[in-house]
Structures are given as structure tokens and as C-alpha cells.
């Protein structure tokens, strides 16, 4: 948090089990995946439509981007062939940082 200059209110956390509850209770946005324990879902601000391992993380990310009003912009930037790809995403470079 200190390194990035953010507060707890600016942090989203995705969890699925009771071990996640302490962090979920402190962060700004607590997300539970669809196949999370009932106790976790009960304390989440948002429950994803899909389970962990089946798109739950993507659901959480899209929820946040949509709430910020930038989901479509992010998708268009991602699929824009003229947009240079990050070196960590370039499988031709073995996903190594330059």
C-alpha cells in the first residue's frame, strides 16, 4: 500500500474461503466468487456470477472496470492491433521482461 500510495478503501480483494474474511473486512471492495463459502458470500460487497477457476476473477475485474466506466475502452485497447503489446504478454519473447 505504501509503495503504490493507496489506502485500504482503494483495494479490492477477491476471496473464496474463511481465511479471506479478515482482509475482506478491511478492504474497500470485498468480492466473493460464486463457489465461495457461504460465510464469505455473506460478507462480500459483490459475488461473481462464475466460480473461482471458471471466470470469477475476470467477473471481478469486469465489474470494477464497468463501475469505473472504462470496460469498453479497455477491451478496445486490448484488441487494437496497432497498440504495442507489453513485453510480459509477448509469448514470442518467452514472457520475459526486457
C-alpha distances in whole Angstrom, upper triangle without the diagonal:
4,5,5,6,5,6,8,11,9,9,12,13,17,19,22,23,23,20,18,19,17,13,15,16,13,11,13,15,16,19,22,24,27,28,26,27,29,27,23,25,26,23,21,21,22,24,25,29,28,28,25,27,29,27,24,21,23,24,20,19,22,22,19,20,24,22,21,24,23,24,28,27,24,27,30,27,27,31,32,34,34,30,29,27,24,25,23,25,28,30,33,31,30,26,26,24,26
4,6,5,7,8,11,13,12,12,16,17,20,22,26,27,26,24,21,22,20,17,19,19,16,15,16,18,20,23,25,28,31,32,30,31,32,30,27,29,30,26,25,24,26,28,29,32,32,31,29,30,32,30,28,25,26,27,24,23,26,25,22,23,26,25,23,27,26,27,30,29,27,30,32,29,29,33,34,35,35,31,30,29,25,26,25,27,30,32,34,32,31,28,27,24,26
4,6,8,11,13,16,14,13,16,18,21,23,27,28,28,25,23,24,22,18,21,22,18,17,18,20,21,23,26,28,32,32,30,32,34,32,28,30,31,28,26,26,27,29,29,32,32,31,28,30,32,29,27,24,25,27,24,22,25,25,22,23,26,25,23,26,25,26,29,27,25,28,30,27,27,31,31,33,32,28,27,25,22,23,21,24,27,29,31,29,28,25,23,21,22
4,6,9,12,13,11,11,14,16,19,22,25,27,27,25,22,23,21,18,19,21,17,15,16,17,19,21,24,26,29,31,29,31,32,30,27,28,30,26,24,23,24,26,26,30,30,29,27,28,30,27,25,22,23,24,21,19,22,22,18,19,23,21,19,22,21,23,26,24,21,25,26,24,24,28,28,30,30,26,25,23,20,22,20,22,25,28,30,28,28,24,23,20,22
4,7,10,12,10,11,15,17,20,23,27,28,28,26,23,23,21,18,19,20,17,15,15,17,20,22,25,27,31,32,30,32,33,31,28,29,30,26,24,23,25,27,28,31,31,31,29,30,32,29,27,24,25,26,22,21,23,23,19,20,23,21,19,23,22,24,27,25,23,26,28,26,26,30,31,33,32,28,28,26,24,25,24,26,29,31,34,31,31,28,27,24,26
4,7,8,6,8,11,14,17,20,24,25,25,23,20,20,19,15,16,17,13,11,11,13,16,18,22,24,28,29,27,29,30,27,24,25,26,23,21,20,21,24,24,28,28,28,26,28,29,27,24,21,22,23,19,18,21,20,16,18,21,19,17,20,20,22,25,24,22,25,27,25,25,29,30,32,32,28,28,27,24,26,24,26,29,31,34,32,32,28,28,25,27
4,5,5,7,11,13,17,19,23,24,23,21,18,18,16,13,14,14,10,9,9,12,14,17,21,23,27,28,26,27,28,25,22,23,24,20,19,18,20,22,24,27,28,28,26,28,30,27,24,22,23,23,19,19,21,20,17,19,21,19,18,21,22,23,27,26,24,27,29,28,28,32,33,35,35,31,31,30,27,29,27,29,32,34,37,35,35,31,31,28,31
4,5,5,8,10,14,16,19,20,19,18,15,14,12,10,10,10,7,5,6,9,11,14,17,20,24,25,22,23,24,21,19,20,20,16,15,15,17,20,21,25,25,25,23,26,27,25,22,20,22,21,17,18,20,19,16,18,21,18,18,22,22,23,27,26,24,27,30,29,28,32,33,36,36,33,33,31,28,30,28,29,32,34,37,36,35,31,31,29,32
4,6,8,11,14,17,20,21,21,20,16,16,14,12,11,11,8,6,4,7,10,13,17,20,23,25,22,24,24,22,19,19,19,16,14,13,15,18,20,24,25,25,24,26,27,25,22,19,21,20,16,17,19,17,14,16,18,15,15,19,20,21,25,24,23,26,28,27,28,31,32,35,36,32,32,31,29,31,29,29,33,35,38,37,36,32,33,31,33
4,7,10,13,16,20,22,22,21,17,17,16,13,12,13,11,7,6,8,11,13,17,19,23,25,23,24,25,23,20,20,21,18,15,14,15,18,19,23,24,24,22,25,26,23,20,18,19,18,15,14,16,15,11,14,16,13,13,16,17,18,22,21,20,22,25,24,24,28,29,32,32,28,29,27,25,27,25,26,30,32,35,33,33,29,29,28,30
4,7,10,13,17,18,19,17,14,14,14,10,10,11,9,6,5,6,9,11,14,17,20,22,19,21,22,21,17,18,19,16,13,13,14,16,17,21,21,21,19,22,23,20,17,15,16,16,13,12,15,14,11,14,16,14,14,18,18,18,22,22,20,22,25,24,23,27,29,31,32,28,28,26,24,26,24,24,28,30,33,32,31,27,27,26,29
4,7,10,14,16,17,16,12,13,13,10,8,11,10,6,6,4,6,7,11,13,16,18,16,18,19,18,14,15,16,14,11,10,11,13,13,17,17,17,16,18,19,17,14,11,13,13,9,10,12,11,9,12,14,13,13,17,17,16,20,21,18,20,24,23,22,25,27,30,31,28,28,26,24,26,23,23,27,28,32,31,30,26,27,26,29
4,6,10,12,13,12,9,10,11,7,6,10,10,7,8,6,5,6,8,11,14,15,13,15,17,15,12,13,15,12,10,10,11,12,12,16,16,15,13,16,17,15,12,10,13,13,9,11,14,13,11,14,17,16,16,20,20,19,23,23,21,22,26,25,24,27,29,31,33,29,29,27,25,26,23,24,27,28,32,31,29,26,27,26,30
4,7,10,12,12,8,10,12,9,8,12,12,10,11,9,6,5,6,7,11,12,10,12,14,14,10,11,13,12,9,10,9,9,10,13,13,11,9,12,14,12,9,7,11,10,8,10,13,12,12,15,17,16,18,20,20,19,22,23,21,21,25,25,23,26,29,31,33,29,30,27,25,27,23,23,27,27,31,30,28,25,27,27,30
4,6,8,8,5,8,10,9,8,11,13,12,13,11,8,6,5,7,10,10,7,9,12,11,7,9,12,10,9,11,11,10,11,14,13,11,9,12,14,13,10,10,13,13,11,13,16,15,15,18,20,19,21,24,24,22,26,27,24,25,29,28,26,29,32,34,36,33,33,30,28,29,26,26,29,29,33,32,30,27,29,29,33
4,7,8,7,9,12,12,10,13,16,15,17,14,11,9,6,6,8,7,4,6,9,9,6,8,11,11,10,13,12,10,11,13,12,9,8,11,13,13,10,11,15,14,13,16,18,17,18,21,22,22,24,26,26,24,28,29,27,27,30,31,28,31,34,36,38,35,35,32,30,31,28,27,31,31,34,34,32,29,31,31,35
4,5,6,7,11,11,11,13,16,16,18,16,12,11,9,10,11,9,6,6,9,8,6,9,11,11,11,15,15,13,14,17,15,12,11,14,16,17,14,15,18,18,16,19,22,20,21,24,26,25,27,30,30,28,31,33,30,30,34,34,32,34,37,39,41,38,38,35,33,34,30,30,34,33,37,36,34,31,33,33,37
4,5,5,8,10,10,11,14,15,18,16,13,13,11,13,14,13,9,7,9,7,6,10,11,10,12,15,16,15,17,19,19,16,15,18,20,20,17,18,21,20,19,21,24,22,23,26,27,26,28,31,32,30,34,35,32,33,37,37,35,37,40,42,44,41,41,38,36,37,33,33,37,36,40,39,37,34,35,36,39
4,6,7,9,10,11,13,14,17,16,13,14,12,14,16,15,11,10,13,11,9,13,14,13,13,17,18,17,18,21,20,17,15,18,21,21,18,18,21,21,19,21,24,23,23,26,28,27,29,32,32,30,34,35,32,33,37,36,34,37,40,41,43,40,39,36,34,35,31,31,35,35,38,37,35,32,33,33,37
4,6,6,6,9,11,11,14,13,10,10,9,12,15,14,10,10,12,10,8,11,12,10,11,14,14,14,16,19,18,16,14,17,19,19,15,15,18,18,16,18,21,20,19,23,24,23,25,28,28,27,30,31,29,30,33,33,31,34,36,39,40,37,36,34,31,32,29,29,33,33,36,35,33,30,31,31,35
4,5,5,6,9,10,13,12,9,10,10,13,15,15,11,11,11,8,7,10,10,8,9,12,14,14,16,20,19,17,16,19,21,21,17,17,21,20,17,19,22,20,20,23,25,23,25,28,29,28,31,33,30,31,35,35,33,36,39,41,42,39,39,36,34,35,32,32,36,36,40,39,37,33,34,34,38
4,6,5,7,9,12,13,10,13,13,16,19,19,15,14,15,12,10,13,13,10,12,14,16,17,19,23,23,21,19,22,24,24,20,19,23,22,19,21,24,22,21,25,26,24,26,29,30,29,33,34,31,33,36,36,34,37,40,42,43,40,39,37,34,35,32,33,36,37,40,39,37,34,35,34,37
4,5,5,6,10,10,8,11,12,15,18,18,15,15,16,14,11,14,14,11,11,13,15,16,18,21,21,19,18,21,23,22,18,17,20,20,16,18,21,19,18,21,23,22,23,26,26,26,30,30,28,29,33,32,31,34,36,38,40,36,36,33,31,32,29,29,33,34,37,36,34,31,31,31,34
4,5,5,8,7,5,8,9,12,15,16,13,13,14,11,9,10,11,8,7,9,11,12,15,18,19,17,16,19,21,20,16,15,18,17,14,16,19,17,16,19,21,19,20,24,24,24,28,28,26,28,31,31,30,33,35,38,39,35,36,33,31,33,29,30,33,34,38,37,35,32,33,32,35
4,6,8,9,7,11,12,16,18,19,15,15,15,12,10,12,11,8,9,10,13,15,17,21,22,21,20,23,25,23,20,19,22,20,17,19,22,19,18,22,23,21,22,25,27,26,30,31,29,31,34,34,33,36,38,41,42,38,39,36,34,36,33,33,37,38,41,40,38,35,36,35,38
4,7,9,8,12,14,18,21,22,18,18,19,16,13,15,15,11,11,12,15,17,19,23,24,23,21,25,26,24,21,20,22,21,18,19,22,19,18,21,23,20,21,25,26,26,30,30,28,30,33,33,32,35,37,40,41,37,37,35,32,34,31,32,36,37,40,39,37,34,34,33,36
4,6,6,10,13,16,19,21,18,19,19,17,14,15,15,12,10,10,13,15,17,21,22,21,20,23,24,22,18,17,19,18,14,16,18,16,14,17,19,17,17,21,22,22,26,26,24,26,30,29,28,31,33,36,37,33,33,31,29,31,28,29,33,34,37,36,35,31,32,31,33
4,7,10,13,16,19,21,19,20,20,18,15,16,16,12,11,9,11,15,16,20,21,21,20,23,24,22,18,17,18,17,14,14,17,14,12,15,16,14,14,18,19,20,24,24,22,25,28,27,27,30,32,35,35,32,32,31,29,31,29,29,33,34,38,37,35,32,33,31,34
4,6,10,13,16,18,16,17,18,16,13,13,13,11,8,6,8,11,13,16,18,18,17,20,21,18,15,14,15,14,10,12,14,11,9,13,14,12,13,17,18,18,21,22,20,22,26,25,25,28,30,33,34,31,31,29,28,30,27,27,31,32,36,35,34,30,32,31,34
4,7,10,13,15,12,14,14,13,9,9,10,8,5,5,7,9,11,15,16,15,15,18,19,17,13,12,15,13,10,12,14,12,11,15,16,14,16,19,20,19,23,24,22,24,27,27,26,29,32,34,36,32,33,31,29,31,28,28,32,33,36,36,34,31,32,31,34
4,7,10,12,10,12,13,12,9,8,10,9,5,6,5,6,7,11,12,11,11,15,15,13,10,9,12,10,7,10,12,10,10,14,15,14,16,19,19,18,21,23,21,22,25,26,24,27,30,32,34,31,32,29,28,30,27,26,30,30,34,34,32,29,31,30,34
4,6,8,6,9,9,10,6,5,9,8,6,8,6,5,6,10,10,9,9,13,13,12,8,9,12,10,9,12,14,12,13,17,17,17,19,22,22,20,23,25,23,24,27,28,26,28,31,34,36,33,33,31,29,31,28,27,31,31,35,35,33,30,32,32,35
4,6,5,9,10,12,9,8,11,12,9,11,9,6,5,7,6,5,6,9,9,9,5,8,10,9,8,12,13,12,14,17,17,18,20,22,22,20,23,25,22,22,26,27,25,26,30,32,34,32,32,29,28,30,27,26,29,29,33,33,31,28,30,31,34
4,6,9,10,12,10,8,11,13,11,13,10,6,5,6,5,4,7,10,9,10,7,10,12,10,11,14,15,14,16,19,19,19,22,24,24,21,24,26,24,24,27,28,26,28,31,34,36,34,35,32,31,33,30,28,31,31,35,35,33,31,33,34,37
4,7,9,11,10,9,12,14,13,15,13,9,9,9,8,5,7,10,10,11,9,12,14,13,13,17,18,17,19,22,22,23,25,27,27,24,27,29,27,26,30,31,29,30,34,36,38,36,36,33,32,34,30,29,32,31,35,36,33,31,33,34,38
4,6,8,6,6,10,11,10,13,12,9,10,11,10,7,8,11,12,13,10,12,15,14,13,17,18,17,19,22,22,22,25,27,27,25,28,30,28,27,31,32,30,31,35,37,39,37,37,34,33,34,31,30,33,32,36,36,34,31,34,34,38
4,5,5,6,9,10,11,14,14,11,13,14,14,11,11,15,16,17,14,16,19,18,17,20,22,20,22,25,26,25,28,30,30,28,31,34,31,31,35,35,33,35,39,41,43,40,41,38,36,37,34,33,36,36,40,40,37,35,37,37,41
4,5,5,6,9,10,13,13,11,13,14,15,13,14,18,18,19,16,18,21,19,18,21,23,21,22,26,26,25,28,30,31,29,32,34,32,32,36,37,35,37,40,42,45,42,43,40,38,40,37,36,39,39,43,43,40,38,40,40,44
4,6,5,7,9,13,13,12,15,17,17,15,16,19,20,21,17,19,22,20,18,22,24,21,22,26,26,25,28,30,31,30,33,35,33,33,37,37,36,38,41,44,46,43,43,40,39,40,37,36,40,40,43,43,41,38,40,40,43
4,5,5,6,10,10,9,12,15,15,13,13,17,18,18,14,15,18,17,15,18,20,18,19,23,23,22,24,27,28,26,30,31,29,30,34,34,32,34,38,40,42,39,39,37,35,36,33,33,36,36,40,40,37,34,36,36,40
4,5,5,8,8,6,10,12,13,12,13,17,17,16,13,15,17,15,14,17,18,16,17,21,21,20,23,25,26,24,28,30,28,28,32,33,31,33,36,39,41,38,39,36,35,37,34,33,36,36,40,40,38,35,37,37,41
4,6,9,9,9,13,15,16,15,17,20,21,20,17,18,21,18,16,20,21,18,19,23,23,21,24,26,28,27,30,32,30,31,35,35,34,36,39,42,44,41,42,39,38,40,37,36,40,40,44,43,41,38,40,40,44
4,7,9,10,13,16,17,16,17,21,21,20,17,17,20,18,15,19,20,17,18,22,22,20,22,25,27,26,29,31,29,30,34,34,33,35,38,41,43,39,40,38,36,38,35,35,38,39,42,42,40,37,38,38,41
4,5,7,10,13,15,14,15,18,19,17,14,14,16,14,12,15,16,14,14,18,18,16,19,22,23,22,25,27,25,26,30,30,29,32,34,37,39,36,37,34,33,35,32,31,35,36,39,39,37,34,36,35,39
4,7,10,13,15,16,17,20,20,18,14,15,16,14,11,14,15,11,12,15,15,13,16,18,20,19,23,25,23,24,28,28,28,30,33,36,37,34,35,33,32,34,32,31,35,36,39,39,38,34,36,35,38
4,6,10,12,13,14,17,17,15,11,12,13,10,8,12,12,9,10,14,13,12,15,17,19,17,21,23,21,22,25,26,25,27,30,33,35,32,33,31,30,33,30,29,33,33,37,37,36,32,34,34,37
4,7,9,9,11,14,14,12,9,11,12,9,8,12,12,10,12,15,15,15,18,19,20,18,21,24,22,22,26,27,25,27,31,33,35,33,34,31,31,33,30,29,32,32,36,36,35,32,34,34,37
4,5,7,9,12,10,9,6,8,9,6,6,10,10,9,11,14,14,14,17,18,19,16,19,22,20,19,23,24,23,24,27,30,32,30,31,29,28,30,27,26,29,29,33,34,32,29,32,32,35
4,7,10,12,10,8,7,10,10,7,9,12,11,11,14,16,15,16,19,20,20,17,19,22,21,20,23,25,23,24,28,30,33,31,32,30,29,32,29,27,30,30,34,35,33,30,33,34,37
4,7,8,6,6,5,8,9,7,10,12,12,12,15,17,17,18,21,22,21,18,20,23,21,20,23,25,22,23,27,29,32,30,31,28,28,30,27,25,28,27,31,32,30,28,31,32,35
4,6,5,6,5,8,10,9,11,14,14,14,17,19,19,20,23,24,24,21,23,26,23,22,26,27,24,25,29,31,34,31,32,29,28,30,27,25,28,27,31,32,30,27,30,31,35
4,5,6,5,7,10,10,10,13,15,15,17,19,20,21,23,24,24,21,23,25,23,22,26,26,23,25,28,30,33,30,30,27,26,27,24,23,26,25,29,29,27,24,27,28,32
4,6,7,8,10,11,12,14,16,17,19,20,21,23,25,26,25,21,24,25,22,21,25,25,22,23,27,28,31,29,29,25,25,25,22,21,23,22,26,27,24,22,25,26,30
4,6,8,9,10,12,14,14,16,18,19,20,22,24,24,23,20,22,24,21,20,23,24,21,22,26,27,30,28,29,26,25,27,23,21,24,23,27,28,26,24,27,28,32
4,6,5,6,9,10,10,12,14,15,16,18,20,21,19,16,18,20,18,16,20,21,18,19,23,25,27,25,26,23,23,24,22,19,22,22,26,27,25,22,25,27,30
4,5,5,6,9,10,10,13,14,15,17,19,20,19,16,19,21,18,18,21,22,20,21,25,27,29,27,28,25,24,26,23,21,24,24,28,29,27,24,27,27,31
4,5,5,6,9,10,11,12,14,15,17,18,17,15,18,19,16,16,20,20,17,20,23,25,27,24,25,22,21,23,20,18,22,22,26,26,24,21,24,24,27
4,5,5,6,8,10,10,12,14,15,16,15,12,14,16,13,12,16,17,14,16,20,22,24,22,22,20,19,22,19,17,20,21,24,25,24,21,23,24,27
4,6,5,6,9,10,10,12,14,15,15,12,14,17,14,14,18,19,17,18,22,24,27,24,25,23,23,25,23,21,24,24,28,29,27,25,27,27,30
4,6,5,6,9,10,11,13,14,14,12,15,17,15,15,19,19,18,20,23,26,27,25,26,23,22,25,22,21,24,25,29,29,28,25,27,27,30
4,5,5,6,8,10,11,12,11,9,12,14,11,12,15,16,14,17,20,22,24,21,22,20,19,22,19,18,21,23,26,26,25,22,24,24,27
4,5,5,6,8,10,10,9,7,10,12,10,10,13,14,13,15,18,21,23,21,22,20,20,23,21,19,23,24,27,28,27,24,26,26,29
4,6,5,6,9,10,10,8,12,14,13,13,17,18,17,19,22,25,26,24,25,24,23,26,24,23,26,27,31,31,30,27,29,29,32
4,5,5,6,9,9,8,12,13,12,13,16,17,17,19,21,25,26,23,24,23,22,25,23,22,25,27,30,30,30,26,28,27,30
4,5,5,6,5,5,9,9,8,10,13,13,13,16,18,21,22,19,21,20,20,23,22,20,23,25,28,29,28,25,27,26,28
4,5,5,6,5,8,10,10,11,14,15,15,17,19,23,24,22,24,23,23,26,25,23,26,28,31,32,31,28,30,29,32
4,5,8,8,11,13,13,14,17,18,18,21,22,26,27,24,26,25,25,28,27,26,29,31,34,34,34,30,32,31,33
4,6,8,11,11,11,14,15,16,17,20,21,24,25,22,24,23,23,26,25,24,27,30,33,32,33,29,31,29,31
4,6,8,8,10,12,13,14,16,18,19,23,23,21,23,23,23,27,26,25,28,30,33,33,33,30,32,30,32
4,6,5,6,9,10,11,12,14,15,19,19,17,19,19,20,23,23,21,24,26,29,29,30,26,28,27,28
4,5,5,6,9,10,11,13,14,18,19,17,19,18,19,23,22,20,22,25,27,28,28,25,27,26,28
4,5,5,6,9,10,11,12,16,17,15,18,18,19,23,23,20,23,25,27,28,29,26,28,27,29
4,5,5,6,9,10,10,14,15,13,16,16,17,21,21,19,21,24,26,27,28,25,27,25,27
4,5,5,6,9,10,13,14,12,14,13,14,18,18,16,18,21,23,24,24,21,23,22,24
4,5,5,6,9,12,14,12,14,14,15,19,18,15,18,20,22,23,24,21,24,23,25
4,5,5,6,10,11,10,13,13,15,19,19,17,18,21,22,24,25,22,25,24,25
4,6,5,9,9,7,10,10,12,16,16,14,16,19,20,21,22,20,22,21,22
4,6,8,10,8,10,9,11,14,14,11,13,15,17,19,20,17,19,19,20
4,6,9,8,11,10,13,16,16,13,14,16,18,19,21,19,21,21,22
4,5,5,9,10,13,16,17,14,15,17,18,20,22,20,22,22,22
4,5,8,9,12,15,17,14,13,15,16,18,20,18,21,21,21
4,6,9,12,15,17,15,14,17,17,18,21,20,21,21,20
4,6,9,12,14,13,13,16,16,17,19,17,19,18,18
4,7,9,12,10,10,13,14,14,16,15,16,14,14
4,6,8,7,7,10,11,11,13,11,13,12,12
4,5,5,7,10,12,10,12,9,10,9,10
4,5,5,8,9,7,9,7,7,6,7
4,6,8,10,8,8,5,6,6,8
4,6,9,8,9,6,8,9,11
4,5,6,7,6,8,9,11
4,5,5,5,9,11,13
4,5,7,9,12,12
4,5,6,8,9
4,5,9,11
4,7,9
4,6
4
